């Protein structure tokens, strides 16, 4: 994910609202830097403000589309002039959100085009599914809010579908500091309470794995 926004406060707030839903979240402060970072990191999706110095969001989007015609570009703007909307369509913008926008609506839209981004929806037990692109968990198509570490845990288990992960592997992958066995058990217990008692399997003496749809 690449966010191009010249207002630092807005960029910080948006990253705080949706940043944890993505494997990586890069911020550029203007259109020129956005174009440079796009060429460096090749993001799956770009969100950009429309009015910025050096290059506007629409000008940048036009350049991005020359580099990768398939990358979805989402425009954020305080303006609703018809001409700007037509210009956004002309450069191939995927979606146009007017400020003030709801971050959850942006996430919902990204989830709706996940298949186009090459993502894979993994079907889990009890009506749960996991989007490997946005790292979002759903219960019968309804979004389940997870903490950053909970997303790391679910992602780790999804990526190791046929493996039982031992406690130490999980601790090192999720936390930066030393974690006790009791803290891990409490973490898993709370996550089960938020999701399902049968979604996360504890294989006694070995570790944890997810129960997938069968």
DOGUMAR-791561 format. One record per residue: x, y, z of N, C-alpha, C in turn; residue in three letters. Coordinates in nm, 2 decimals, always signed. Atoms other than C-alpha are relative to their C-alpha. Layout:
// DOGUMAR-791561
{{X; Y; Z}; {X; Y; Z}; {X; Y; Z}; ALA};
...
END
This chain:
// DOGUMAR-791561
{{+0.08; -0.12; +0.00}; {+0.00; +0.00; +0.00}; {+0.09; +0.12; +0.00}; UNK};
{{-0.07; -0.13; +0.00}; {+0.12; +0.35; -0.09}; {-0.10; +0.11; +0.02}; UNK};
{{+0.09; -0.12; -0.03}; {-0.05; +0.66; +0.06}; {+0.08; +0.12; -0.04}; UNK};
{{-0.06; -0.12; +0.04}; {+0.03; +0.99; -0.10}; {-0.08; +0.12; +0.05}; UNK};
{{+0.08; -0.10; -0.07}; {-0.08; +1.28; +0.12}; {+0.10; +0.11; +0.06}; UNK};
{{-0.09; -0.11; -0.04}; {+0.08; +1.62; +0.18}; {-0.02; +0.05; +0.14}; UNK};
{{+0.03; -0.05; -0.14}; {-0.09; +1.69; +0.51}; {+0.04; -0.11; +0.10}; UNK};
{{-0.06; +0.11; -0.08}; {+0.11; +1.50; +0.77}; {-0.10; -0.05; +0.10}; UNK};
{{+0.10; +0.04; -0.10}; {-0.18; +1.49; +1.03}; {-0.10; -0.10; -0.07}; UNK};
{{+0.10; +0.09; +0.06}; {-0.42; +1.33; +0.78}; {+0.07; -0.13; -0.04}; UNK};
{{-0.08; +0.12; +0.03}; {-0.15; +1.08; +0.66}; {+0.01; -0.09; +0.13}; UNK};
{{-0.02; +0.08; -0.12}; {-0.08; +0.98; +1.02}; {-0.13; -0.06; +0.05}; UNK};
{{+0.13; +0.05; -0.05}; {-0.45; +0.95; +1.11}; {-0.05; -0.12; -0.09}; UNK};
{{+0.05; +0.10; +0.09}; {-0.53; +0.74; +0.80}; {+0.09; -0.13; +0.02}; UNK};
{{-0.08; +0.12; -0.02}; {-0.23; +0.51; +0.86}; {-0.04; -0.07; +0.13}; UNK};
{{+0.04; +0.05; -0.12}; {-0.35; +0.47; +1.22}; {-0.13; -0.08; -0.01}; UNK};
{{+0.13; +0.06; +0.02}; {-0.70; +0.38; +1.10}; {+0.00; -0.13; -0.08}; UNK};
{{+0.00; +0.12; +0.09}; {-0.62; +0.13; +0.82}; {+0.13; -0.07; -0.02}; UNK};
{{-0.14; +0.05; +0.02}; {-0.24; +0.07; +0.83}; {+0.02; -0.14; +0.04}; UNK};
{{-0.02; +0.14; -0.05}; {-0.26; -0.25; +1.03}; {-0.06; -0.11; -0.09}; UNK};
{{+0.07; +0.10; +0.08}; {-0.48; -0.41; +0.76}; {+0.09; -0.04; -0.12}; UNK};
{{-0.09; +0.03; +0.12}; {-0.18; -0.42; +0.51}; {+0.13; -0.05; +0.05}; UNK};
{{-0.13; +0.06; -0.03}; {+0.14; -0.61; +0.50}; {+0.11; +0.11; +0.01}; UNK};
{{-0.08; -0.12; -0.01}; {+0.32; -0.28; +0.44}; {-0.08; +0.12; -0.04}; UNK};
{{+0.07; -0.12; +0.02}; {+0.21; +0.08; +0.44}; {+0.10; +0.12; -0.01}; UNK};
{{-0.10; -0.10; +0.03}; {+0.43; +0.35; +0.28}; {-0.07; +0.13; -0.02}; UNK};
{{+0.05; -0.13; +0.02}; {+0.37; +0.72; +0.29}; {+0.09; +0.09; -0.08}; UNK};
{{-0.07; -0.10; +0.08}; {+0.48; +0.99; +0.04}; {-0.07; +0.13; +0.03}; UNK};
{{+0.05; -0.13; -0.04}; {+0.44; +1.36; +0.11}; {-0.05; +0.09; -0.12}; UNK};
{{+0.05; -0.07; +0.12}; {+0.37; +1.48; -0.25}; {+0.00; -0.09; -0.12}; UNK};
{{+0.02; +0.08; +0.12}; {+0.30; +1.36; -0.60}; {+0.14; -0.05; -0.06}; UNK};
{{-0.13; +0.04; +0.05}; {+0.67; +1.36; -0.70}; {+0.06; -0.11; +0.08}; UNK};
{{-0.06; +0.11; -0.09}; {+0.78; +1.15; -0.40}; {-0.09; -0.12; -0.02}; UNK};
{{+0.08; +0.12; +0.02}; {+0.48; +0.93; -0.46}; {+0.04; -0.08; -0.12}; UNK};
{{-0.04; +0.07; +0.12}; {+0.59; +0.85; -0.81}; {+0.13; -0.07; +0.02}; UNK};
{{-0.13; +0.06; -0.03}; {+0.94; +0.78; -0.69}; {-0.01; -0.12; +0.08}; UNK};
{{+0.02; +0.12; -0.09}; {+0.83; +0.55; -0.41}; {-0.08; -0.11; -0.08}; UNK};
{{+0.07; +0.11; +0.08}; {+0.59; +0.37; -0.65}; {+0.10; -0.08; -0.08}; UNK};
{{-0.10; +0.07; +0.09}; {+0.89; +0.29; -0.88}; {+0.09; -0.09; +0.09}; UNK};
{{-0.08; +0.07; -0.09}; {+1.08; +0.17; -0.57}; {-0.06; -0.13; +0.06}; UNK};
{{+0.06; +0.11; -0.07}; {+0.83; -0.06; -0.40}; {-0.11; -0.07; -0.07}; UNK};
{{+0.10; +0.06; +0.08}; {+0.57; -0.14; -0.67}; {-0.12; -0.05; +0.09}; UNK};
{{+0.11; +0.03; -0.09}; {+0.27; -0.13; -0.43}; {-0.12; -0.06; -0.08}; UNK};
{{+0.12; +0.06; +0.06}; {-0.05; -0.33; -0.50}; {-0.11; +0.10; -0.02}; UNK};
{{+0.11; -0.09; +0.01}; {-0.27; -0.03; -0.45}; {+0.05; +0.14; +0.05}; UNK};
{{-0.04; -0.13; -0.04}; {-0.23; +0.35; -0.42}; {-0.12; +0.09; +0.04}; UNK};
{{+0.10; -0.09; -0.04}; {-0.44; +0.60; -0.22}; {+0.07; +0.14; +0.00}; UNK};
{{-0.06; -0.13; +0.01}; {-0.37; +0.97; -0.30}; {-0.10; +0.11; +0.02}; UNK};
{{+0.07; -0.13; +0.00}; {-0.49; +1.32; -0.22}; {+0.00; +0.05; -0.14}; UNK};
{{+0.01; -0.06; +0.13}; {-0.59; +1.52; -0.52}; {+0.08; +0.13; -0.02}; UNK};
{{-0.07; -0.13; +0.00}; {-0.44; +1.86; -0.44}; {+0.13; -0.01; +0.07}; UNK};
{{-0.13; +0.01; -0.07}; {-0.07; +1.83; -0.37}; {+0.10; +0.08; -0.08}; UNK};
{{-0.11; -0.07; +0.07}; {+0.25; +2.02; -0.46}; {+0.08; -0.09; -0.09}; UNK};
{{-0.08; +0.07; +0.09}; {+0.48; +1.92; -0.74}; {-0.07; -0.08; -0.11}; UNK};
{{+0.10; +0.07; +0.08}; {+0.23; +1.68; -0.89}; {-0.13; -0.02; +0.07}; UNK};
{{+0.13; +0.03; -0.07}; {-0.14; +1.66; -0.82}; {-0.02; -0.15; +0.00}; UNK};
{{+0.04; +0.14; +0.00}; {-0.30; +1.33; -0.74}; {-0.04; -0.05; -0.14}; UNK};
{{+0.04; +0.05; +0.13}; {-0.45; +1.31; -1.09}; {+0.12; -0.01; -0.09}; UNK};
{{-0.12; +0.00; +0.09}; {-0.12; +1.40; -1.26}; {+0.09; -0.12; +0.03}; UNK};
{{-0.08; +0.11; -0.05}; {+0.06; +1.14; -1.05}; {-0.07; -0.13; -0.05}; UNK};
{{+0.07; +0.12; +0.04}; {-0.21; +0.88; -1.12}; {+0.02; -0.03; -0.15}; UNK};
{{-0.02; +0.02; +0.15}; {-0.17; +0.94; -1.50}; {+0.14; -0.06; -0.02}; UNK};
{{-0.14; +0.05; +0.01}; {+0.21; +0.87; -1.46}; {+0.01; -0.15; +0.05}; UNK};
{{+0.00; +0.13; -0.05}; {+0.15; +0.56; -1.25}; {-0.06; -0.10; -0.09}; UNK};
{{+0.07; +0.09; +0.09}; {-0.09; +0.42; -1.50}; {+0.09; -0.03; -0.13}; UNK};
{{-0.09; +0.03; +0.11}; {+0.18; +0.44; -1.77}; {+0.10; -0.11; +0.04}; UNK};
{{-0.09; +0.10; -0.06}; {+0.41; +0.23; -1.54}; {-0.07; -0.13; +0.02}; UNK};
{{+0.08; +0.12; -0.03}; {+0.14; -0.01; -1.44}; {-0.15; +0.02; -0.02}; UNK};
{{+0.14; -0.03; +0.03}; {-0.20; +0.02; -1.61}; {-0.10; -0.07; +0.10}; UNK};
{{+0.09; +0.08; -0.09}; {-0.35; -0.24; -1.36}; {+0.00; +0.04; +0.14}; UNK};
{{+0.00; -0.03; -0.14}; {-0.26; -0.08; -1.03}; {-0.13; +0.09; +0.03}; UNK};
{{+0.11; -0.08; -0.04}; {-0.58; +0.05; -0.86}; {+0.04; +0.13; +0.08}; UNK};
{{-0.03; -0.13; -0.06}; {-0.56; +0.42; -0.76}; {-0.13; +0.06; +0.06}; UNK};
{{+0.11; -0.05; -0.07}; {-0.80; +0.56; -0.50}; {+0.03; +0.15; +0.03}; UNK};
{{-0.02; -0.14; -0.02}; {-0.84; +0.94; -0.49}; {-0.08; +0.05; +0.12}; UNK};
{{+0.07; -0.07; -0.12}; {-0.93; +1.14; -0.17}; {+0.00; +0.15; -0.03}; UNK};
{{+0.01; -0.14; +0.03}; {-1.06; +1.49; -0.22}; {-0.11; +0.07; +0.08}; UNK};
{{+0.10; -0.08; -0.06}; {-1.25; +1.77; -0.06}; {-0.09; +0.06; -0.10}; UNK};
{{+0.07; -0.06; +0.11}; {-1.38; +1.87; -0.40}; {-0.09; -0.10; -0.07}; UNK};
{{+0.09; +0.09; +0.07}; {-1.67; +1.73; -0.59}; {-0.04; +0.06; -0.14}; UNK};
{{+0.03; -0.06; +0.13}; {-1.65; +1.94; -0.91}; {-0.01; -0.11; -0.11}; UNK};
{{+0.02; +0.10; +0.11}; {-1.77; +1.74; -1.21}; {+0.12; -0.02; -0.09}; UNK};
{{-0.12; +0.01; +0.09}; {-1.46; +1.83; -1.41}; {+0.10; -0.09; +0.06}; UNK};
{{-0.11; +0.09; -0.07}; {-1.23; +1.67; -1.15}; {-0.04; -0.14; -0.01}; UNK};
{{+0.05; +0.14; +0.00}; {-1.45; +1.36; -1.14}; {+0.03; -0.06; -0.14}; UNK};
{{-0.02; +0.05; +0.13}; {-1.43; +1.33; -1.52}; {+0.15; -0.02; -0.03}; UNK};
{{-0.15; +0.02; +0.02}; {-1.05; +1.38; -1.51}; {+0.05; -0.12; +0.07}; UNK};
{{-0.04; +0.12; -0.08}; {-1.02; +1.11; -1.25}; {-0.04; -0.13; -0.08}; UNK};
{{+0.03; +0.12; +0.08}; {-1.21; +0.87; -1.48}; {+0.09; -0.01; -0.12}; UNK};
{{-0.09; +0.00; +0.12}; {-0.99; +0.97; -1.78}; {+0.13; -0.06; +0.03}; UNK};
{{-0.13; +0.06; -0.03}; {-0.67; +0.87; -1.60}; {-0.01; -0.14; +0.06}; UNK};
{{+0.01; +0.14; -0.05}; {-0.82; +0.54; -1.48}; {-0.01; -0.02; +0.15}; UNK};
{{+0.01; +0.01; -0.15}; {-0.88; +0.61; -1.11}; {-0.11; -0.10; +0.03}; UNK};
{{+0.09; +0.11; -0.04}; {-1.05; +0.31; -0.95}; {-0.12; +0.05; +0.08}; UNK};
{{+0.11; -0.04; -0.10}; {-1.25; +0.50; -0.68}; {+0.03; +0.14; +0.04}; UNK};
{{-0.01; -0.14; -0.04}; {-1.31; +0.86; -0.56}; {-0.07; +0.02; +0.13}; UNK};
{{+0.07; -0.02; -0.13}; {-1.38; +0.93; -0.19}; {+0.01; +0.15; +0.03}; UNK};
{{+0.00; -0.14; -0.03}; {-1.49; +1.28; -0.09}; {+0.02; +0.01; +0.15}; UNK};
{{-0.02; -0.03; -0.15}; {-1.37; +1.42; +0.25}; {-0.12; +0.07; +0.05}; UNK};
{{-0.06; +0.10; -0.09}; {-1.47; +1.36; +0.52}; {-0.04; -0.14; -0.04}; UNK};
{{+0.03; +0.14; +0.04}; {-1.45; +0.99; +0.43}; {+0.01; -0.09; +0.12}; UNK};
{{-0.01; +0.11; -0.11}; {-1.49; +0.68; +0.65}; {+0.11; -0.10; -0.04}; UNK};
{{-0.11; +0.10; +0.03}; {-1.17; +0.47; +0.67}; {-0.06; -0.14; -0.02}; UNK};
{{+0.06; +0.13; +0.02}; {-1.39; +0.16; +0.70}; {-0.05; -0.02; -0.14}; UNK};
{{+0.05; +0.01; +0.14}; {-1.55; +0.24; +0.36}; {+0.12; -0.03; -0.09}; UNK};
{{-0.12; +0.02; +0.08}; {-1.20; +0.25; +0.21}; {+0.04; -0.14; +0.01}; UNK};
{{-0.03; +0.14; -0.02}; {-1.12; -0.09; +0.36}; {-0.09; -0.09; -0.07}; UNK};
{{+0.10; +0.08; +0.06}; {-1.44; -0.23; +0.24}; {+0.01; +0.00; -0.15}; UNK};
{{-0.02; -0.01; +0.14}; {-1.38; -0.11; -0.11}; {+0.13; -0.08; -0.05}; UNK};
{{-0.12; +0.07; +0.03}; {-1.02; -0.25; -0.11}; {-0.03; -0.15; +0.00}; UNK};
{{+0.03; +0.15; -0.01}; {-1.16; -0.59; +0.01}; {-0.08; -0.04; -0.12}; UNK};
{{+0.09; +0.04; +0.12}; {-1.42; -0.58; -0.28}; {+0.08; -0.02; -0.12}; UNK};
{{-0.08; +0.02; +0.12}; {-1.14; -0.56; -0.54}; {+0.12; -0.09; +0.03}; UNK};
{{-0.11; +0.08; -0.04}; {-0.91; -0.80; -0.36}; {+0.04; -0.11; -0.10}; UNK};
{{-0.03; +0.11; +0.10}; {-0.94; -1.07; -0.63}; {+0.07; +0.06; -0.12}; UNK};
{{-0.07; -0.07; +0.11}; {-0.83; -0.81; -0.89}; {+0.15; +0.02; +0.04}; UNK};
{{-0.13; -0.03; -0.05}; {-0.52; -0.75; -0.67}; {+0.08; -0.13; +0.01}; UNK};
{{-0.07; +0.13; +0.00}; {-0.43; -1.12; -0.70}; {+0.00; -0.06; +0.14}; UNK};
{{+0.00; +0.06; -0.13}; {-0.52; -1.19; -0.34}; {-0.08; -0.13; +0.00}; UNK};
{{+0.07; +0.12; -0.01}; {-0.66; -1.51; -0.21}; {-0.08; +0.00; +0.13}; UNK};
{{+0.09; +0.01; -0.12}; {-0.96; -1.54; +0.03}; {+0.01; -0.14; +0.05}; UNK};
{{-0.02; +0.13; -0.06}; {-0.89; -1.83; +0.26}; {-0.13; -0.03; +0.09}; UNK};
{{+0.12; +0.04; -0.07}; {-1.21; -2.01; +0.39}; {+0.04; -0.07; +0.13}; UNK};
{{-0.03; +0.06; -0.13}; {-1.19; -2.10; +0.76}; {-0.13; -0.06; +0.05}; UNK};
{{+0.12; +0.06; -0.06}; {-1.43; -2.29; +0.99}; {-0.09; +0.10; +0.05}; UNK};
{{+0.10; -0.08; -0.07}; {-1.74; -2.15; +1.15}; {-0.04; +0.13; -0.08}; UNK};
{{+0.04; -0.12; +0.08}; {-1.81; -1.91; +0.86}; {+0.10; +0.11; -0.01}; UNK};
{{-0.11; -0.10; +0.01}; {-1.48; -1.72; +0.89}; {+0.07; -0.01; -0.13}; UNK};
{{-0.08; -0.01; +0.12}; {-1.27; -1.61; +0.60}; {+0.11; +0.10; +0.03}; UNK};
{{-0.12; -0.09; -0.02}; {-0.93; -1.43; +0.58}; {+0.05; +0.04; -0.13}; UNK};
{{-0.06; -0.06; +0.12}; {-0.81; -1.19; +0.31}; {+0.15; +0.01; +0.02}; UNK};
{{-0.15; +0.00; -0.01}; {-0.44; -1.25; +0.26}; {+0.07; +0.13; -0.05}; UNK};
{{-0.06; -0.13; +0.04}; {-0.39; -0.91; +0.09}; {-0.02; +0.10; +0.10}; UNK};
{{+0.02; -0.10; -0.10}; {-0.55; -0.69; +0.34}; {+0.01; -0.04; +0.15}; UNK};
{{-0.01; +0.06; -0.13}; {-0.50; -0.92; +0.64}; {-0.12; +0.03; +0.08}; UNK};
{{+0.12; -0.03; -0.07}; {-0.86; -0.88; +0.73}; {-0.08; -0.13; +0.02}; UNK};
{{+0.08; +0.12; -0.03}; {-1.08; -1.14; +0.90}; {-0.15; +0.03; +0.00}; UNK};
{{+0.14; -0.02; +0.01}; {-1.45; -1.18; +0.83}; {-0.08; -0.12; +0.06}; UNK};
{{+0.09; +0.10; -0.05}; {-1.73; -1.37; +0.99}; {-0.13; +0.01; -0.09}; UNK};
{{+0.11; +0.00; +0.09}; {-1.99; -1.45; +0.72}; {-0.01; +0.14; -0.07}; UNK};
{{-0.01; -0.13; +0.08}; {-1.88; -1.14; +0.52}; {+0.00; +0.13; +0.09}; UNK};
{{-0.01; -0.12; -0.09}; {-1.88; -0.91; +0.83}; {+0.14; +0.01; +0.06}; UNK};
{{-0.13; -0.03; -0.04}; {-1.55; -0.75; +0.92}; {+0.02; -0.02; +0.15}; UNK};
{{-0.03; +0.02; -0.14}; {-1.40; -0.86; +1.25}; {+0.13; +0.08; +0.04}; UNK};
{{-0.11; -0.09; -0.03}; {-1.18; -0.60; +1.41}; {+0.10; -0.07; +0.09}; UNK};
{{-0.11; +0.07; -0.07}; {-0.84; -0.74; +1.52}; {+0.11; +0.10; +0.04}; UNK};
{{-0.12; -0.09; -0.04}; {-0.54; -0.58; +1.70}; {+0.11; -0.04; -0.10}; UNK};
{{-0.11; +0.02; +0.08}; {-0.21; -0.56; +1.52}; {+0.06; -0.14; +0.02}; UNK};
{{-0.06; +0.13; -0.03}; {-0.07; -0.87; +1.70}; {-0.10; -0.11; -0.03}; UNK};
{{+0.09; +0.10; +0.04}; {-0.39; -1.06; +1.64}; {+0.00; -0.03; -0.15}; UNK};
{{-0.01; +0.02; +0.14}; {-0.36; -1.00; +1.27}; {+0.13; -0.07; -0.04}; UNK};
{{-0.12; +0.07; +0.02}; {+0.00; -1.11; +1.28}; {-0.01; -0.15; +0.03}; UNK};
{{+0.02; +0.14; -0.04}; {-0.10; -1.43; +1.46}; {-0.08; -0.08; -0.10}; UNK};
{{+0.08; +0.07; +0.10}; {-0.38; -1.52; +1.22}; {+0.07; -0.02; -0.13}; UNK};
{{-0.08; +0.01; +0.12}; {-0.16; -1.44; +0.92}; {+0.10; -0.11; +0.01}; UNK};
{{-0.10; +0.10; -0.02}; {+0.11; -1.66; +1.06}; {-0.06; -0.14; -0.01}; UNK};
{{+0.07; +0.13; +0.01}; {-0.13; -1.95; +1.10}; {-0.05; -0.03; -0.14}; UNK};
{{+0.05; +0.02; +0.13}; {-0.28; -1.90; +0.76}; {+0.11; -0.04; -0.10}; UNK};
{{-0.11; +0.03; +0.09}; {+0.06; -1.90; +0.59}; {+0.07; -0.13; +0.03}; UNK};
{{-0.05; +0.13; -0.03}; {+0.15; -2.22; +0.77}; {-0.12; -0.10; +0.02}; UNK};
{{+0.13; +0.08; -0.01}; {-0.18; -2.41; +0.70}; {+0.03; -0.14; +0.05}; UNK};
{{-0.02; +0.14; -0.02}; {-0.03; -2.76; +0.72}; {+0.10; -0.02; +0.11}; UNK};
{{-0.10; +0.01; -0.10}; {+0.20; -2.69; +1.01}; {-0.05; +0.04; +0.14}; UNK};
{{+0.03; -0.04; -0.14}; {+0.16; -2.69; +1.39}; {+0.11; +0.09; +0.05}; UNK};
{{-0.10; -0.09; -0.04}; {+0.34; -2.38; +1.51}; {+0.03; -0.01; +0.15}; UNK};
{{-0.03; +0.01; -0.14}; {+0.52; -2.42; +1.84}; {+0.00; +0.14; +0.07}; UNK};
{{+0.01; -0.13; -0.08}; {+0.50; -2.15; +2.12}; {+0.11; +0.10; -0.03}; UNK};
{{-0.12; -0.09; +0.02}; {+0.85; -2.01; +2.06}; {-0.01; +0.07; -0.13}; UNK};
{{+0.01; -0.06; +0.13}; {+0.80; -1.96; +1.69}; {-0.11; +0.11; +0.00}; UNK};
{{+0.11; -0.10; -0.01}; {+0.47; -1.77; +1.76}; {+0.05; +0.12; +0.07}; UNK};
{{-0.05; -0.12; -0.08}; {+0.63; -1.55; +2.03}; {+0.10; +0.08; -0.08}; UNK};
{{-0.11; -0.08; +0.07}; {+0.93; -1.45; +1.82}; {-0.06; +0.07; -0.12}; UNK};
{{+0.07; -0.06; +0.12}; {+0.70; -1.38; +1.52}; {-0.09; +0.12; +0.03}; UNK};
{{+0.11; -0.10; -0.03}; {+0.45; -1.16; +1.70}; {+0.06; +0.11; +0.09}; UNK};
{{-0.04; -0.10; -0.10}; {+0.63; -0.98; +1.99}; {+0.15; +0.03; -0.02}; UNK};
{{-0.14; -0.04; +0.00}; {+0.95; -0.79; +2.00}; {+0.08; -0.02; +0.13}; UNK};
{{-0.06; +0.03; -0.13}; {+1.01; -0.86; +2.37}; {-0.03; -0.14; +0.04}; UNK};
{{+0.02; +0.13; -0.05}; {+1.03; -1.17; +2.57}; {-0.14; -0.02; +0.06}; UNK};
{{+0.14; +0.02; -0.03}; {+0.68; -1.32; +2.63}; {-0.01; -0.14; +0.08}; UNK};
{{+0.02; +0.13; -0.08}; {+0.58; -1.59; +2.89}; {-0.10; -0.09; -0.07}; UNK};
{{+0.10; +0.10; +0.05}; {+0.38; -1.90; +2.81}; {-0.14; +0.04; +0.04}; UNK};
{{+0.13; -0.04; -0.05}; {+0.10; -1.76; +3.02}; {-0.06; +0.12; -0.08}; UNK};
{{+0.05; -0.11; +0.08}; {+0.08; -1.44; +2.82}; {-0.05; -0.05; -0.13}; UNK};
{{+0.04; +0.06; +0.13}; {+0.06; -1.64; +2.50}; {-0.14; -0.07; +0.01}; UNK};
{{+0.13; +0.06; -0.02}; {-0.22; -1.85; +2.64}; {-0.11; +0.10; +0.02}; UNK};
{{+0.10; -0.11; -0.03}; {-0.41; -1.54; +2.76}; {-0.03; +0.07; -0.14}; UNK};
{{+0.02; -0.06; +0.13}; {-0.36; -1.39; +2.41}; {-0.09; -0.08; -0.09}; UNK};
{{+0.08; +0.09; +0.08}; {-0.50; -1.69; +2.24}; {-0.15; -0.01; +0.05}; UNK};
{{+0.13; +0.01; -0.07}; {-0.79; -1.72; +2.49}; {-0.09; +0.12; -0.04}; UNK};
{{+0.08; -0.12; +0.04}; {-0.90; -1.36; +2.42}; {-0.03; +0.00; -0.14}; UNK};
{{+0.03; +0.01; +0.14}; {-0.87; -1.41; +2.05}; {-0.11; -0.10; -0.03}; UNK};
{{+0.11; +0.10; +0.02}; {-1.09; -1.72; +2.07}; {-0.13; +0.06; +0.05}; UNK};
{{+0.12; -0.07; -0.05}; {-1.34; -1.51; +2.27}; {-0.06; +0.10; -0.10}; UNK};
{{+0.04; -0.09; +0.10}; {-1.35; -1.26; +1.99}; {-0.05; -0.06; -0.13}; UNK};
{{+0.03; +0.07; +0.12}; {-1.38; -1.52; +1.72}; {-0.08; -0.12; +0.02}; UNK};
{{+0.07; +0.13; -0.02}; {-1.46; -1.88; +1.79}; {+0.09; -0.09; +0.08}; UNK};
{{-0.08; +0.10; -0.08}; {-1.35; -2.15; +2.04}; {+0.06; -0.11; -0.08}; UNK};
{{-0.05; +0.11; +0.09}; {-1.29; -2.39; +1.75}; {+0.09; +0.05; -0.11}; UNK};
{{-0.08; -0.05; +0.11}; {-1.11; -2.16; +1.51}; {+0.15; -0.03; +0.01}; UNK};
{{-0.14; +0.02; -0.03}; {-0.77; -2.19; +1.68}; {+0.01; -0.13; +0.07}; UNK};
{{-0.01; +0.13; -0.06}; {-0.67; -2.54; +1.76}; {+0.13; -0.01; +0.08}; UNK};
{{-0.12; +0.02; -0.09}; {-0.43; -2.61; +2.05}; {+0.03; -0.15; +0.00}; UNK};
{{-0.05; +0.14; +0.00}; {-0.24; -2.93; +1.98}; {+0.09; -0.02; +0.12}; UNK};
{{-0.07; +0.01; -0.13}; {-0.13; -3.03; +2.33}; {+0.15; -0.04; -0.01}; UNK};
{{-0.14; +0.04; +0.00}; {+0.25; -3.03; +2.37}; {+0.07; +0.04; -0.13}; UNK};
{{-0.07; -0.03; +0.13}; {+0.31; -2.91; +2.01}; {-0.02; +0.15; -0.04}; UNK};
{{+0.02; -0.14; +0.04}; {+0.15; -2.57; +1.95}; {-0.14; +0.03; -0.05}; UNK};
{{+0.13; -0.04; +0.05}; {-0.13; -2.41; +1.75}; {-0.01; +0.00; -0.15}; UNK};
{{+0.03; -0.01; +0.14}; {-0.29; -2.42; +1.41}; {-0.15; +0.05; -0.02}; UNK};
{{+0.14; -0.04; +0.03}; {-0.61; -2.29; +1.24}; {-0.08; -0.11; -0.05}; UNK};
{{+0.09; +0.09; +0.06}; {-0.91; -2.49; +1.15}; {-0.06; +0.06; -0.12}; UNK};
{{+0.04; -0.05; +0.12}; {-0.98; -2.44; +0.79}; {-0.13; -0.07; -0.04}; UNK};
{{+0.13; +0.05; +0.05}; {-1.31; -2.50; +0.60}; {+0.02; -0.13; -0.07}; UNK};
{{-0.01; +0.13; +0.06}; {-1.36; -2.86; +0.50}; {-0.13; -0.05; -0.04}; UNK};
END
